[in-house]
Each structure stands twice: as C-alpha cells, then as structure tokens.
Amino acid sequence: MNIKPLFDKVVVESVTVEEKTKSGFFLPSSAQEKPQTCQVVAVGPGGIIDGKEIVMQVKVGDKVLCSKYAGSDFKVDGKEFTIIKQSDILAIVED
C-alpha cells in the first residue's frame, strides 16, 4: 500500500481489541463501537493551512487516541483505514 496524505491529514489503522463482556462473551466487531486507539500508517507533510503553519506532531508507527467519530473510512487491499486531520488526534499513547 502506498498512500500519501496531503497537508495535515493522517492515515490510521484501528488497533483491534477483542471485547469481552463481564460474563465472558466475546463481542463481534459489528457489535462494538468504533475503536479510538489507532496506529499511524502515513502522515502528510503539514504546511500552511488557512494561513497558519501546521507542523506534524505524529509519525508513522505512533499509537494514538483519536476522536470517536472523526475522519473518513476507506479500504485498500481488503484492509480498513481512516484518514483524519491531525487536530482530531487527542494524544499519543506510550506503552
């Protein structure tokens, strides 16, 4: 896959986590909410956007926490990705 986002856009892939109820049942992905923890796959160059200079704060490989309903979902080679603005990233998650 070779996706190069423009301006302040970031391509992320959801980090899949099996969700288990208190009683021990596993929830299928269709029954779960959209994950907020994602892995950064590609980062735009930043630049001057609406008269303000945007410096990219994330890099490929970072694990980030995103706004719940941010971005646009798309598929490439059978994998699901989301493209979001850097401003929709709430935090970098450090292990």
C-alpha positions in Angstrom: 0.0 0.0 0.0 1.3 3.4 -0.9 -1.0 6.2 0.4 0.5 9.7 0.8 -1.9 12.0 2.7 -2.0 15.7 1.8 -1.5 18.7 4.1 -2.4 18.0 7.8 -4.0 14.6 7.1 -3.0 11.4 8.9 -3.9 7.8 7.8 -4.6 5.5 10.8 -5.5 1.8 11.2 -7.6 0.8 14.1 -5.9 -1.3 16.7 -8.2 -4.4 17.0 -9.1 -5.4 20.5 -11.3 -8.3 21.3 -14.0 -7.0 23.5 -15.2 -9.4 26.2 -18.3 -8.8 28.4 -18.2 -9.3 32.2 -19.9 -12.7 31.7 -17.2 -13.9 29.4 -18.9 -13.4 26.0 -16.8 -12.1 23.1 -18.5 -9.3 21.1 -18.1 -9.4 17.3 -16.6 -6.3 15.7 -20.0 -5.3 14.3 -21.4 -5.0 17.8 -18.6 -2.9 19.1 -18.2 0.9 19.0 -15.5 2.4 16.6 -12.1 2.0 18.3 -10.4 5.1 19.4 -6.9 3.7 19.6 -5.2 3.6 16.2 -1.8 3.0 14.6 -0.4 5.8 12.4 0.2 4.4 8.9 1.0 7.6 6.9 1.4 11.3 7.7 1.0 14.3 5.4 3.7 17.0 5.2 1.9 19.7 7.1 2.5 23.2 5.7 0.5 26.4 5.7 -3.2 25.7 6.0 -5.8 28.5 6.3 -3.0 31.0 6.9 -1.5 29.0 9.8 1.7 26.9 9.7 0.9 23.3 10.7 3.8 21.2 12.0 3.1 17.5 12.1 3.4 16.1 15.7 2.9 12.4 14.9 5.0 10.0 12.9 4.4 6.6 11.2 4.2 3.9 13.8 2.8 6.0 16.6 -0.1 4.7 18.6 -2.7 7.5 19.0 -6.0 8.2 20.6 -8.5 9.7 18.1 -11.8 11.4 18.4 -14.6 8.8 18.3 -16.4 9.9 15.1 -13.6 11.7 13.3 -12.4 11.1 9.7 -13.4 9.1 6.7 -13.2 5.3 6.5 -11.8 3.6 3.4 -10.5 0.2 2.3 -7.3 -0.6 0.4 -6.3 -4.2 -0.4 -9.0 -5.5 2.0 -7.8 -3.5 5.0 -9.8 -0.8 6.6 -8.2 2.6 7.2 -9.3 6.1 8.4 -8.0 9.4 7.2 -8.2 12.2 9.8 -6.9 15.7 10.4 -4.0 15.9 12.9 -6.3 18.1 15.1 -8.6 15.0 15.5 -5.8 13.2 17.3 -6.2 13.6 21.0 -3.0 12.0 22.3 0.0 9.8 21.6 -0.2 6.6 23.6 3.1 5.5 25.1 3.5 1.9 26.3 
